[in-house]
Amino acid sequence: MRPPLPPFTEETARQKVRMAEDAWNTRDPDRVVLAYTEDTRWRNRSEFLSGRDAVHGFLVRKWMREQDYRLIKTLWAWSEDRIAVRFVYEWHDGAGNWTRSHGNENWRFTVEGLMAERHASINDVPIDEGARLLHWPEGPRPANMAVPDGLF
């Protein structure tokens, strides 16, 4: 079981979104994949993945490339077993080039609260380091830190 469990309310959907944000901000693929079913199916940009092992490999590659990663997710919509989020994250590559990535995700959960499907659409915008909006120490965003104005 991975509470909160479906059927979702607005409160439990918000909790699920924040839990996902916090996990992804750890950049720990071993931890993050535990939120997904063994046979999870993903579309991430133009990449299609199936199963936890494929997702784990994807996350390892992602966070090797996307350094100093900081992510914020917000609830967009929910139903009984589905959640839609908007997100923004900032990162830089090995050459120090900063990017802000925007997008949305659609999630479907099992009755056990594991994510069976994740469909992500993402757009990247190059930014100067001075234009960054997501500043906090490595790891999850502090609980009392508001979403910066103009981010969404």
BELURPE-V759894 format. One record per run of one state. SS is the DSSP state (2 for helix, 1 for strand, 0 for the rest). FROM is the first residue (numbers start at 0). LEN is the number of residues. If there is no record, write none. Layout:
SS | FROM | LEN
SS | FROM | LEN
//
This chain:
0 | 0 | 9
2 | 9 | 17
0 | 26 | 2
2 | 28 | 7
1 | 35 | 9
0 | 44 | 2
1 | 46 | 4
0 | 50 | 1
2 | 51 | 14
0 | 65 | 1
1 | 66 | 12
0 | 78 | 3
1 | 81 | 11
0 | 92 | 5
1 | 97 | 12
0 | 109 | 5
1 | 114 | 13
0 | 127 | 1
2 | 128 | 3
0 | 131 | 21
//
